[in-house]
Amino acid sequence: MSMQASTRQVDGVTIVDLSGRITLGEGNVILQNTIRDLVDKGNKKILLNLGNVNYIDSSGIGALVRSHTSIRSQGGELKLVNLSKRVHDLLQITKLHTLFDIKDDEATAVKSFR
């Protein structure tokens, strides 16, 4: 299953709905291109909805970290929401749960940007 990304706006927050696998190749390229386009257009509040992401490999983790770094360097914020147990466990094991602001539901996540 290839990765897909779509964006929408809620209360000034850009939500990127991701589905599929964030892996070496197409998956992390789609993620990085989507983030770069949003930042280039001036979006500073970005929420990655990972509810339909069923797998992330090491290059996918790298893409998430690069996206986070890129947005922060532009004065923006990147948060994650709706992590599957597998993705949440992966972030725990790699200690990256301390880097990302992770929320359980979209409404809470959107409010947290204010």
Biopython code that builds the backbone (N, CA, C, O; Angstrom):
import numpy as np
from Bio.PDB.StructureBuilder import StructureBuilder

atoms = [
    (1, "MET", "N", (0.857, -1.186, 0.000)),
    (1, "MET", "CA", (0.000, 0.000, 0.000)),
    (1, "MET", "C", (0.895, 1.240, 0.000)),
    (1, "MET", "O", (1.722, 1.413, 0.895)),
    (2, "SER", "N", (0.731, 2.082, -0.985)),
    (2, "SER", "CA", (1.568, 3.273, -1.063)),
    (2, "SER", "C", (1.025, 4.356, -0.136)),
    (2, "SER", "O", (-0.127, 4.310, 0.298)),
    (3, "MET", "N", (1.859, 5.305, 0.147)),
    (3, "MET", "CA", (1.498, 6.384, 1.050)),
    (3, "MET", "C", (0.688, 7.452, 0.308)),
    (3, "MET", "O", (0.950, 7.760, -0.855)),
    (4, "GLN", "N", (-0.289, 7.999, 1.003)),
    (4, "GLN", "CA", (-1.079, 9.096, 0.457)),
    (4, "GLN", "C", (-1.193, 10.185, 1.507)),
    (4, "GLN", "O", (-1.219, 9.915, 2.708)),
    (5, "ALA", "N", (-1.261, 11.430, 1.028)),
    (5, "ALA", "CA", (-1.384, 12.570, 1.937)),
    (5, "ALA", "C", (-2.416, 13.538, 1.385)),
    (5, "ALA", "O", (-2.438, 13.826, 0.189)),
    (6, "SER", "N", (-3.268, 14.036, 2.267)),
    (6, "SER", "CA", (-4.208, 15.090, 1.890)),
    (6, "SER", "C", (-4.204, 16.116, 3.016)),
    (6, "SER", "O", (-3.956, 15.785, 4.175)),
    (7, "THR", "N", (-4.485, 17.372, 2.655)),
    (7, "THR", "CA", (-4.444, 18.430, 3.661)),
    (7, "THR", "C", (-5.796, 19.112, 3.782)),
    (7, "THR", "O", (-6.579, 19.158, 2.834)),
    (8, "ARG", "N", (-6.046, 19.636, 4.963)),
    (8, "ARG", "CA", (-7.258, 20.409, 5.228)),
    (8, "ARG", "C", (-6.952, 21.395, 6.342)),
    (8, "ARG", "O", (-5.986, 21.224, 7.086)),
    (9, "GLN", "N", (-7.779, 22.427, 6.454)),
    (9, "GLN", "CA", (-7.590, 23.473, 7.460)),
    (9, "GLN", "C", (-8.682, 23.374, 8.522)),
    (9, "GLN", "O", (-9.858, 23.214, 8.196)),
    (10, "VAL", "N", (-8.289, 23.472, 9.797)),
    (10, "VAL", "CA", (-9.241, 23.537, 10.903)),
    (10, "VAL", "C", (-8.729, 24.594, 11.871)),
    (10, "VAL", "O", (-7.664, 24.430, 12.465)),
    (11, "ASP", "N", (-9.485, 25.679, 12.033)),
    (11, "ASP", "CA", (-9.125, 26.754, 12.981)),
    (11, "ASP", "C", (-7.688, 27.231, 12.831)),
    (11, "ASP", "O", (-6.996, 27.415, 13.832)),
    (12, "GLY", "N", (-7.230, 27.434, 11.607)),
    (12, "GLY", "CA", (-5.896, 27.953, 11.368)),
    (12, "GLY", "C", (-4.783, 26.922, 11.460)),
    (12, "GLY", "O", (-3.607, 27.263, 11.331)),
    (13, "VAL", "N", (-5.144, 25.663, 11.682)),
    (13, "VAL", "CA", (-4.166, 24.584, 11.748)),
    (13, "VAL", "C", (-4.286, 23.764, 10.463)),
    (13, "VAL", "O", (-5.389, 23.411, 10.046)),
    (14, "THR", "N", (-3.149, 23.465, 9.841)),
    (14, "THR", "CA", (-3.136, 22.621, 8.655)),
    (14, "THR", "C", (-3.000, 21.177, 9.112)),
    (14, "THR", "O", (-2.011, 20.796, 9.738)),
    (15, "ILE", "N", (-4.016, 20.381, 8.786)),
    (15, "ILE", "CA", (-3.988, 18.970, 9.152)),
    (15, "ILE", "C", (-3.611, 18.170, 7.910)),
    (15, "ILE", "O", (-4.236, 18.295, 6.857)),
    (16, "VAL", "N", (-2.582, 17.350, 8.055)),
    (16, "VAL", "CA", (-2.140, 16.474, 6.973)),
    (16, "VAL", "C", (-2.584, 15.061, 7.341)),
    (16, "VAL", "O", (-2.058, 14.455, 8.274)),
    (17, "ASP", "N", (-3.558, 14.551, 6.594)),
    (17, "ASP", "CA", (-4.037, 13.189, 6.810)),
    (17, "ASP", "C", (-3.172, 12.243, 5.989)),
    (17, "ASP", "O", (-3.172, 12.296, 4.759)),
    (18, "LEU", "N", (-2.435, 11.376, 6.678)),
    (18, "LEU", "CA", (-1.556, 10.431, 6.015)),
    (18, "LEU", "C", (-2.158, 9.037, 6.096)),
    (18, "LEU", "O", (-2.802, 8.680, 7.082)),
    (19, "SER", "N", (-1.940, 8.257, 5.047)),
    (19, "SER", "CA", (-2.378, 6.863, 5.091)),
    (19, "SER", "C", (-1.379, 6.006, 4.342)),
    (19, "SER", "O", (-0.738, 6.452, 3.391)),
    (20, "GLY", "N", (-1.260, 4.766, 4.788)),
    (20, "GLY", "CA", (-0.334, 3.835, 4.157)),
    (20, "GLY", "C", (0.912, 3.646, 4.980)),
    (20, "GLY", "O", (0.859, 3.577, 6.208)),
    (21, "ARG", "N", (2.041, 3.562, 4.294)),
    (21, "ARG", "CA", (3.317, 3.273, 4.933)),
    (21, "ARG", "C", (4.307, 4.402, 4.679)),
    (21, "ARG", "O", (4.480, 4.841, 3.542)),
    (22, "ILE", "N", (4.954, 4.869, 5.744)),
    (22, "ILE", "CA", (6.003, 5.886, 5.603)),
    (22, "ILE", "C", (7.320, 5.109, 5.591)),
    (22, "ILE", "O", (7.873, 4.761, 6.634)),
    (23, "THR", "N", (7.797, 4.853, 4.379)),
    (23, "THR", "CA", (8.972, 4.001, 4.219)),
    (23, "THR", "C", (9.956, 4.615, 3.238)),
    (23, "THR", "O", (9.668, 5.620, 2.588)),
    (24, "LEU", "N", (11.124, 3.989, 3.144)),
    (24, "LEU", "CA", (12.143, 4.418, 2.205)),
    (24, "LEU", "C", (11.534, 4.517, 0.811)),
    (24, "LEU", "O", (10.811, 3.623, 0.371)),
    (25, "GLY", "N", (11.834, 5.612, 0.126)),
    (25, "GLY", "CA", (11.303, 5.791, -1.224)),
    (25, "GLY", "C", (10.095, 6.691, -1.218)),
    (25, "GLY", "O", (10.106, 7.772, -0.630)),
    (26, "GLU", "N", (9.044, 6.229, -1.885)),
    (26, "GLU", "CA", (7.864, 7.057, -2.114)),
    (26, "GLU", "C", (7.259, 7.623, -0.832)),
    (26, "GLU", "O", (6.893, 8.797, -0.794)),
    (27, "GLY", "N", (7.150, 6.812, 0.213)),
    (27, "GLY", "CA", (6.491, 7.255, 1.444)),
    (27, "GLY", "C", (7.128, 8.471, 2.070)),
    (27, "GLY", "O", (6.444, 9.447, 2.379)),
    (28, "ASN", "N", (8.452, 8.423, 2.262)),
    (28, "ASN", "CA", (9.052, 9.580, 2.923)),
    (28, "ASN", "C", (9.205, 10.763, 1.975)),
    (28, "ASN", "O", (9.249, 11.906, 2.430)),
    (29, "VAL", "N", (9.289, 10.518, 0.668)),
    (29, "VAL", "CA", (9.348, 11.619, -0.308)),
    (29, "VAL", "C", (8.023, 12.390, -0.306)),
    (29, "VAL", "O", (8.017, 13.621, -0.321)),
    (30, "ILE", "N", (6.903, 11.659, -0.289)),
    (30, "ILE", "CA", (5.588, 12.317, -0.251)),
    (30, "ILE", "C", (5.456, 13.158, 1.015)),
    (30, "ILE", "O", (5.000, 14.300, 0.960)),
    (31, "LEU", "N", (5.853, 12.599, 2.148)),
    (31, "LEU", "CA", (5.772, 13.335, 3.409)),
    (31, "LEU", "C", (6.625, 14.596, 3.355)),
    (31, "LEU", "O", (6.143, 15.682, 3.676)),
    (32, "GLN", "N", (7.874, 14.466, 2.959)),
    (32, "GLN", "CA", (8.771, 15.630, 2.937)),
    (32, "GLN", "C", (8.318, 16.683, 1.934)),
    (32, "GLN", "O", (8.393, 17.877, 2.228)),
    (33, "ASN", "N", (7.851, 16.273, 0.758)),
    (33, "ASN", "CA", (7.361, 17.241, -0.232)),
    (33, "ASN", "C", (6.126, 17.966, 0.278)),
    (33, "ASN", "O", (5.988, 19.173, 0.081)),
    (34, "THR", "N", (5.227, 17.237, 0.934)),
    (34, "THR", "CA", (4.012, 17.851, 1.476)),
    (34, "THR", "C", (4.372, 18.898, 2.526)),
    (34, "THR", "O", (3.848, 20.012, 2.503)),
    (35, "ILE", "N", (5.267, 18.539, 3.446)),
    (35, "ILE", "CA", (5.682, 19.473, 4.502)),
    (35, "ILE", "C", (6.375, 20.690, 3.897)),
    (35, "ILE", "O", (6.088, 21.825, 4.277)),
    (36, "ARG", "N", (7.283, 20.456, 2.960)),
    (36, "ARG", "CA", (8.006, 21.569, 2.329)),
    (36, "ARG", "C", (7.030, 22.527, 1.639)),
    (36, "ARG", "O", (7.154, 23.744, 1.778)),
    (37, "ASP", "N", (6.066, 21.986, 0.900)),
    (37, "ASP", "CA", (5.072, 22.834, 0.223)),
    (37, "ASP", "C", (4.281, 23.661, 1.232)),
    (37, "ASP", "O", (4.040, 24.848, 1.010)),
    (38, "LEU", "N", (3.878, 23.043, 2.334)),
    (38, "LEU", "CA", (3.097, 23.763, 3.348)),
    (38, "LEU", "C", (3.912, 24.879, 3.985)),
    (38, "LEU", "O", (3.416, 25.991, 4.162)),
    (39, "VAL", "N", (5.160, 24.584, 4.329)),
    (39, "VAL", "CA", (6.030, 25.596, 4.948)),
    (39, "VAL", "C", (6.295, 26.729, 3.961)),
    (39, "VAL", "O", (6.277, 27.902, 4.337)),
    (40, "ASP", "N", (6.542, 26.377, 2.690)),
    (40, "ASP", "CA", (6.783, 27.398, 1.656)),
    (40, "ASP", "C", (5.584, 28.325, 1.496)),
    (40, "ASP", "O", (5.747, 29.492, 1.138)),
    (41, "LYS", "N", (4.376, 27.814, 1.761)),
    (41, "LYS", "CA", (3.158, 28.623, 1.644)),
    (41, "LYS", "C", (2.841, 29.367, 2.938)),
    (41, "LYS", "O", (1.805, 30.023, 3.047)),
    (42, "GLY", "N", (3.737, 29.259, 3.916)),
    (42, "GLY", "CA", (3.555, 30.023, 5.149)),
    (42, "GLY", "C", (2.778, 29.328, 6.245)),
    (42, "GLY", "O", (2.429, 29.961, 7.241)),
    (43, "ASN", "N", (2.497, 28.049, 6.095)),
    (43, "ASN", "CA", (1.794, 27.311, 7.151)),
    (43, "ASN", "C", (2.760, 27.046, 8.301)),
    (43, "ASN", "O", (3.814, 26.439, 8.108)),
    (44, "LYS", "N", (2.395, 27.507, 9.504)),
    (44, "LYS", "CA", (3.276, 27.369, 10.663)),
    (44, "LYS", "C", (2.739, 26.359, 11.681)),
    (44, "LYS", "O", (3.488, 25.883, 12.534)),
    (45, "LYS", "N", (1.461, 26.034, 11.596)),
    (45, "LYS", "CA", (0.847, 25.098, 12.541)),
    (45, "LYS", "C", (0.423, 23.867, 11.755)),
    (45, "LYS", "O", (-0.576, 23.887, 11.036)),
    (46, "ILE", "N", (1.196, 22.795, 11.902)),
    (46, "ILE", "CA", (0.945, 21.594, 11.116)),
    (46, "ILE", "C", (0.723, 20.407, 12.045)),
    (46, "ILE", "O", (1.508, 20.150, 12.958)),
    (47, "LEU", "N", (-0.358, 19.699, 11.788)),
    (47, "LEU", "CA", (-0.728, 18.521, 12.567)),
    (47, "LEU", "C", (-0.732, 17.316, 11.637)),
    (47, "LEU", "O", (-1.481, 17.280, 10.661)),
    (48, "LEU", "N", (0.102, 16.335, 11.941)),
    (48, "LEU", "CA", (0.135, 15.105, 11.143)),
    (48, "LEU", "C", (-0.811, 14.095, 11.766)),
    (48, "LEU", "O", (-0.605, 13.650, 12.895)),
    (49, "ASN", "N", (-1.855, 13.735, 11.018)),
    (49, "ASN", "CA", (-2.807, 12.726, 11.455)),
    (49, "ASN", "C", (-2.307, 11.375, 10.956)),
    (49, "ASN", "O", (-2.373, 11.079, 9.763)),
    (50, "LEU", "N", (-1.805, 10.557, 11.885)),
    (50, "LEU", "CA", (-1.215, 9.269, 11.528)),
    (50, "LEU", "C", (-2.180, 8.108, 11.761)),
    (50, "LEU", "O", (-1.752, 6.956, 11.833)),
    (51, "GLY", "N", (-3.469, 8.396, 11.880)),
    (51, "GLY", "CA", (-4.462, 7.367, 12.171)),
    (51, "GLY", "C", (-4.502, 6.232, 11.171)),
    (51, "GLY", "O", (-4.819, 5.100, 11.538)),
    (52, "ASN", "N", (-4.188, 6.509, 9.916)),
    (52, "ASN", "CA", (-4.226, 5.471, 8.883)),
    (52, "ASN", "C", (-2.841, 5.055, 8.413)),
    (52, "ASN", "O", (-2.695, 4.450, 7.352)),
    (53, "VAL", "N", (-1.820, 5.383, 9.209)),
    (53, "VAL", "CA", (-0.457, 4.940, 8.892)),
    (53, "VAL", "C", (-0.237, 3.632, 9.643)),
    (53, "VAL", "O", (-0.276, 3.588, 10.872)),
    (54, "ASN", "N", (-0.004, 2.562, 8.873)),
    (54, "ASN", "CA", (0.127, 1.263, 9.520)),
    (54, "ASN", "C", (1.571, 0.807, 9.700)),
    (54, "ASN", "O", (1.821, -0.207, 10.352)),
    (55, "TYR", "N", (2.523, 1.543, 9.127)),
    (55, "TYR", "CA", (3.922, 1.116, 9.241)),
    (55, "TYR", "C", (4.844, 2.294, 8.968)),
    (55, "TYR", "O", (4.614, 3.079, 8.048)),
    (56, "ILE", "N", (5.895, 2.407, 9.783)),
    (56, "ILE", "CA", (6.941, 3.406, 9.557)),
    (56, "ILE", "C", (8.271, 2.687, 9.713)),
    (56, "ILE", "O", (8.505, 2.019, 10.720)),
    (57, "ASP", "N", (9.148, 2.822, 8.714)),
    (57, "ASP", "CA", (10.483, 2.235, 8.848)),
    (57, "ASP", "C", (11.465, 3.315, 9.300)),
    (57, "ASP", "O", (11.067, 4.448, 9.570)),
    (58, "SER", "N", (12.747, 2.961, 9.382)),
    (58, "SER", "CA", (13.734, 3.909, 9.899)),
    (58, "SER", "C", (13.838, 5.163, 9.037)),
    (58, "SER", "O", (14.053, 6.253, 9.568)),
    (59, "SER", "N", (13.689, 5.033, 7.727)),
    (59, "SER", "CA", (13.750, 6.238, 6.891)),
    (59, "SER", "C", (12.490, 7.082, 7.078)),
    (59, "SER", "O", (12.538, 8.304, 6.942)),
    (60, "GLY", "N", (11.380, 6.445, 7.385)),
    (60, "GLY", "CA", (10.151, 7.182, 7.699)),
    (60, "GLY", "C", (10.302, 7.969, 8.985)),
    (60, "GLY", "O", (9.852, 9.111, 9.083)),
    (61, "ILE", "N", (10.945, 7.348, 9.982)),
    (61, "ILE", "CA", (11.240, 8.056, 11.236)),
    (61, "ILE", "C", (12.130, 9.262, 10.930)),
    (61, "ILE", "O", (11.914, 10.357, 11.450)),
    (62, "GLY", "N", (13.131, 9.045, 10.080)),
    (62, "GLY", "CA", (14.011, 10.151, 9.682)),
    (62, "GLY", "C", (13.243, 11.273, 9.015)),
    (62, "GLY", "O", (13.518, 12.448, 9.256)),
    (63, "ALA", "N", (12.274, 10.913, 8.170)),
    (63, "ALA", "CA", (11.460, 11.927, 7.489)),
    (63, "ALA", "C", (10.631, 12.717, 8.497)),
    (63, "ALA", "O", (10.481, 13.930, 8.347)),
    (64, "LEU", "N", (10.090, 12.058, 9.519)),
    (64, "LEU", "CA", (9.334, 12.760, 10.554)),
    (64, "LEU", "C", (10.233, 13.739, 11.309)),
    (64, "LEU", "O", (9.844, 14.878, 11.569)),
    (65, "VAL", "N", (11.437, 13.284, 11.656)),
    (65, "VAL", "CA", (12.366, 14.151, 12.389)),
    (65, "VAL", "C", (12.791, 15.335, 11.520)),
    (65, "VAL", "O", (12.841, 16.466, 12.004)),
    (66, "ARG", "N", (13.097, 15.089, 10.246)),
    (66, "ARG", "CA", (13.473, 16.191, 9.340)),
    (66, "ARG", "C", (12.321, 17.178, 9.180)),
    (66, "ARG", "O", (12.539, 18.389, 9.147)),
    (67, "SER", "N", (11.099, 16.666, 9.081)),
    (67, "SER", "CA", (9.930, 17.548, 8.958)),
    (67, "SER", "C", (9.804, 18.423, 10.200)),
    (67, "SER", "O", (9.571, 19.628, 10.105)),
    (68, "HIS", "N", (9.959, 17.805, 11.355)),
    (68, "HIS", "CA", (9.881, 18.537, 12.625)),
    (68, "HIS", "C", (10.937, 19.642, 12.673)),
    (68, "HIS", "O", (10.637, 20.786, 13.015)),
    (69, "THR", "N", (12.171, 19.287, 12.329)),
    (69, "THR", "CA", (13.287, 20.241, 12.351)),
    (69, "THR", "C", (13.053, 21.381, 11.369)),
    (69, "THR", "O", (13.290, 22.545, 11.692)),
    (70, "SER", "N", (12.589, 21.044, 10.173)),
    (70, "SER", "CA", (12.339, 22.035, 9.128)),
    (70, "SER", "C", (11.278, 23.045, 9.568)),
    (70, "SER", "O", (11.447, 24.251, 9.389)),
    (71, "ILE", "N", (10.193, 22.548, 10.141)),
    (71, "ILE", "CA", (9.111, 23.431, 10.574)),
    (71, "ILE", "C", (9.570, 24.307, 11.738)),
    (71, "ILE", "O", (9.274, 25.501, 11.769)),
    (72, "ARG", "N", (10.289, 23.720, 12.694)),
    (72, "ARG", "CA", (10.778, 24.488, 13.841)),
    (72, "ARG", "C", (11.724, 25.598, 13.398)),
    (72, "ARG", "O", (11.690, 26.702, 13.943)),
    (73, "SER", "N", (12.574, 25.305, 12.404)),
    (73, "SER", "CA", (13.534, 26.312, 11.943)),
    (73, "SER", "C", (12.836, 27.490, 11.274)),
    (73, "SER", "O", (13.412, 28.573, 11.167)),
    (74, "GLN", "N", (11.603, 27.286, 10.823)),
    (74, "GLN", "CA", (10.813, 28.355, 10.218)),
    (74, "GLN", "C", (9.881, 29.014, 11.232)),
    (74, "GLN", "O", (9.030, 29.825, 10.866)),
    (75, "GLY", "N", (10.046, 28.663, 12.503)),
    (75, "GLY", "CA", (9.226, 29.263, 13.550)),
    (75, "GLY", "C", (7.859, 28.624, 13.701)),
    (75, "GLY", "O", (6.958, 29.216, 14.296)),
    (76, "GLY", "N", (7.697, 27.430, 13.172)),
    (76, "GLY", "CA", (6.407, 26.753, 13.244)),
    (76, "GLY", "C", (6.404, 25.603, 14.228)),
    (76, "GLY", "O", (7.390, 25.342, 14.918)),
    (77, "GLU", "N", (5.265, 24.921, 14.275)),
    (77, "GLU", "CA", (5.093, 23.778, 15.166)),
    (77, "GLU", "C", (4.551, 22.594, 14.382)),
    (77, "GLU", "O", (3.705, 22.746, 13.502)),
    (78, "LEU", "N", (5.053, 21.415, 14.718)),
    (78, "LEU", "CA", (4.551, 20.167, 14.142)),
    (78, "LEU", "C", (4.108, 19.282, 15.296)),
    (78, "LEU", "O", (4.863, 19.056, 16.242)),
    (79, "LYS", "N", (2.881, 18.783, 15.212)),
    (79, "LYS", "CA", (2.368, 17.879, 16.233)),
    (79, "LYS", "C", (1.825, 16.634, 15.541)),
    (79, "LYS", "O", (1.507, 16.649, 14.352)),
    (80, "LEU", "N", (1.729, 15.558, 16.316)),
    (80, "LEU", "CA", (1.236, 14.287, 15.799)),
    (80, "LEU", "C", (-0.051, 13.911, 16.528)),
    (80, "LEU", "O", (-0.216, 14.193, 17.714)),
    (81, "VAL", "N", (-0.968, 13.262, 15.786)),
    (81, "VAL", "CA", (-2.227, 12.836, 16.397)),
    (81, "VAL", "C", (-2.637, 11.477, 15.829)),
    (81, "VAL", "O", (-2.246, 11.102, 14.724)),
    (82, "ASN", "N", (-3.433, 10.751, 16.615)),
    (82, "ASN", "CA", (-4.012, 9.464, 16.194)),
    (82, "ASN", "C", (-2.970, 8.412, 15.847)),
    (82, "ASN", "O", (-3.067, 7.761, 14.807)),
    (83, "LEU", "N", (-1.982, 8.243, 16.701)),
    (83, "LEU", "CA", (-0.963, 7.224, 16.447)),
    (83, "LEU", "C", (-1.522, 5.838, 16.736)),
    (83, "LEU", "O", (-2.202, 5.627, 17.740)),
    (84, "SER", "N", (-1.230, 4.899, 15.848)),
    (84, "SER", "CA", (-1.584, 3.507, 16.115)),
    (84, "SER", "C", (-0.669, 3.002, 17.234)),
    (84, "SER", "O", (0.361, 3.613, 17.520)),
    (85, "LYS", "N", (-1.042, 1.903, 17.854)),
    (85, "LYS", "CA", (-0.209, 1.349, 18.918)),
    (85, "LYS", "C", (1.183, 1.043, 18.385)),
    (85, "LYS", "O", (2.176, 1.296, 19.067)),
    (86, "ARG", "N", (1.265, 0.507, 17.185)),
    (86, "ARG", "CA", (2.562, 0.140, 16.601)),
    (86, "ARG", "C", (3.449, 1.379, 16.426)),
    (86, "ARG", "O", (4.629, 1.353, 16.776)),
    (87, "VAL", "N", (2.880, 2.462, 15.885)),
    (87, "VAL", "CA", (3.656, 3.692, 15.663)),
    (87, "VAL", "C", (4.017, 4.328, 17.008)),
    (87, "VAL", "O", (5.141, 4.797, 17.189)),
    (88, "HIS", "N", (3.077, 4.345, 17.944)),
    (88, "HIS", "CA", (3.346, 4.907, 19.267)),
    (88, "HIS", "C", (4.482, 4.142, 19.947)),
    (88, "HIS", "O", (5.386, 4.751, 20.518)),
    (89, "ASP", "N", (4.437, 2.806, 19.886)),
    (89, "ASP", "CA", (5.493, 1.985, 20.491)),
    (89, "ASP", "C", (6.844, 2.261, 19.839)),
    (89, "ASP", "O", (7.870, 2.304, 20.518)),
    (90, "LEU", "N", (6.840, 2.447, 18.524)),
    (90, "LEU", "CA", (8.075, 2.738, 17.804)),
    (90, "LEU", "C", (8.688, 4.056, 18.293)),
    (90, "LEU", "O", (9.900, 4.147, 18.488)),
    (91, "LEU", "N", (7.850, 5.067, 18.487)),
    (91, "LEU", "CA", (8.347, 6.357, 18.980)),
    (91, "LEU", "C", (8.841, 6.232, 20.423)),
    (91, "LEU", "O", (9.788, 6.915, 20.813)),
    (92, "GLN", "N", (8.206, 5.367, 21.216)),
    (92, "GLN", "CA", (8.662, 5.133, 22.591)),
    (92, "GLN", "C", (10.046, 4.470, 22.580)),
    (92, "GLN", "O", (10.957, 4.908, 23.282)),
    (93, "ILE", "N", (10.188, 3.419, 21.784)),
    (93, "ILE", "CA", (11.440, 2.660, 21.730)),
    (93, "ILE", "C", (12.596, 3.544, 21.280)),
    (93, "ILE", "O", (13.704, 3.448, 21.810)),
    (94, "THR", "N", (12.332, 4.405, 20.300)),
    (94, "THR", "CA", (13.387, 5.277, 19.763)),
    (94, "THR", "C", (13.553, 6.558, 20.579)),
    (94, "THR", "O", (14.386, 7.404, 20.253)),
    (95, "LYS", "N", (12.757, 6.697, 21.640)),
    (95, "LYS", "CA", (12.784, 7.874, 22.529)),
    (95, "LYS", "C", (12.338, 9.155, 21.818)),
    (95, "LYS", "O", (12.541, 10.252, 22.338)),
    (96, "LEU", "N", (11.738, 9.023, 20.641)),
    (96, "LEU", "CA", (11.307, 10.218, 19.904)),
    (96, "LEU", "C", (9.975, 10.767, 20.416)),
    (96, "LEU", "O", (9.563, 11.856, 20.016)),
    (97, "HIS", "N", (9.305, 10.030, 21.291)),
    (97, "HIS", "CA", (8.075, 10.561, 21.879)),
    (97, "HIS", "C", (8.364, 11.826, 22.689)),
    (97, "HIS", "O", (7.459, 12.617, 22.958)),
    (98, "THR", "N", (9.640, 12.014, 23.080)),
    (98, "THR", "CA", (9.999, 13.233, 23.812)),
    (98, "THR", "C", (10.214, 14.422, 22.866)),
    (98, "THR", "O", (10.126, 15.575, 23.288)),
    (99, "LEU", "N", (10.493, 14.142, 21.597)),
    (99, "LEU", "CA", (10.711, 15.198, 20.607)),
    (99, "LEU", "C", (9.387, 15.748, 20.090)),
    (99, "LEU", "O", (9.221, 16.957, 19.930)),
    (100, "PHE", "N", (8.449, 14.843, 19.831)),
    (100, "PHE", "CA", (7.173, 15.236, 19.219)),
    (100, "PHE", "C", (6.107, 15.510, 20.270)),
    (100, "PHE", "O", (6.045, 14.847, 21.306)),
    (101, "ASP", "N", (5.269, 16.502, 19.980)),
    (101, "ASP", "CA", (4.087, 16.751, 20.791)),
    (101, "ASP", "C", (3.006, 15.835, 20.215)),
    (101, "ASP", "O", (2.536, 16.048, 19.098)),
    (102, "ILE", "N", (2.616, 14.815, 20.983)),
    (102, "ILE", "CA", (1.683, 13.792, 20.504)),
    (102, "ILE", "C", (0.362, 13.947, 21.238)),
    (102, "ILE", "O", (0.325, 14.003, 22.467)),
    (103, "LYS", "N", (-0.719, 14.017, 20.476)),
    (103, "LYS", "CA", (-2.060, 14.152, 21.053)),
    (103, "LYS", "C", (-2.892, 12.931, 20.679)),
    (103, "LYS", "O", (-2.634, 12.258, 19.681)),
    (104, "ASP", "N", (-3.905, 12.663, 21.516)),
    (104, "ASP", "CA", (-4.744, 11.488, 21.288)),
    (104, "ASP", "C", (-5.885, 11.741, 20.317)),
    (104, "ASP", "O", (-6.292, 10.839, 19.585)),
    (105, "ASP", "N", (-6.409, 12.973, 20.308)),
    (105, "ASP", "CA", (-7.532, 13.248, 19.404)),
    (105, "ASP", "C", (-7.359, 14.609, 18.729)),
    (105, "ASP", "O", (-6.665, 15.493, 19.231)),
    (106, "GLU", "N", (-8.003, 14.743, 17.597)),
    (106, "GLU", "CA", (-7.817, 15.924, 16.747)),
    (106, "GLU", "C", (-8.268, 17.217, 17.416)),
    (106, "GLU", "O", (-7.583, 18.234, 17.304)),
    (107, "ALA", "N", (-9.395, 17.199, 18.103)),
    (107, "ALA", "CA", (-9.908, 18.428, 18.724)),
    (107, "ALA", "C", (-8.915, 18.962, 19.754)),
    (107, "ALA", "O", (-8.637, 20.161, 19.789)),
    (108, "THR", "N", (-8.384, 18.080, 20.587)),
    (108, "THR", "CA", (-7.393, 18.475, 21.592)),
    (108, "THR", "C", (-6.130, 19.004, 20.908)),
    (108, "THR", "O", (-5.551, 20.002, 21.336)),
    (109, "ALA", "N", (-5.720, 18.328, 19.854)),
    (109, "ALA", "CA", (-4.505, 18.725, 19.136)),
    (109, "ALA", "C", (-4.659, 20.115, 18.526)),
    (109, "ALA", "O", (-3.755, 20.943, 18.639)),
    (110, "VAL", "N", (-5.793, 20.376, 17.882)),
    (110, "VAL", "CA", (-6.016, 21.684, 17.250)),
    (110, "VAL", "C", (-6.020, 22.784, 18.323)),
    (110, "VAL", "O", (-5.418, 23.841, 18.134)),
    (111, "LYS", "N", (-6.697, 22.530, 19.443)),
    (111, "LYS", "CA", (-6.742, 23.525, 20.527)),
    (111, "LYS", "C", (-5.354, 23.801, 21.087)),
    (111, "LYS", "O", (-5.070, 24.920, 21.514)),
    (112, "SER", "N", (-4.488, 22.792, 21.090)),
    (112, "SER", "CA", (-3.168, 22.942, 21.707)),
    (112, "SER", "C", (-2.268, 23.917, 20.944)),
    (112, "SER", "O", (-1.244, 24.348, 21.474)),
    (113, "PHE", "N", (-2.629, 24.263, 19.728)),
    (113, "PHE", "CA", (-1.827, 25.224, 18.952)),
    (113, "PHE", "C", (-2.070, 26.662, 19.394)),
    (113, "PHE", "O", (-1.255, 27.538, 19.101)),
    (114, "ARG", "N", (-3.167, 26.922, 20.088)),
    (114, "ARG", "CA", (-3.511, 28.291, 20.457)),
    (114, "ARG", "C", (-2.641, 28.847, 21.551)),
    (114, "ARG", "O", (-2.820, 29.994, 21.960)),
]
sb = StructureBuilder()
sb.init_structure("model")
sb.init_model(0)
sb.init_chain("A")
sb.init_seg("    ")
for serial, (resi, resn, name, xyz) in enumerate(atoms, 1):
    if name == "N":
        sb.init_residue(resn, " ", resi, " ")
    sb.init_atom(name, np.array(xyz, "f"), 0.0, 1.0, " ", f" {name:<3s}", serial, name[0])
structure = sb.get_structure()
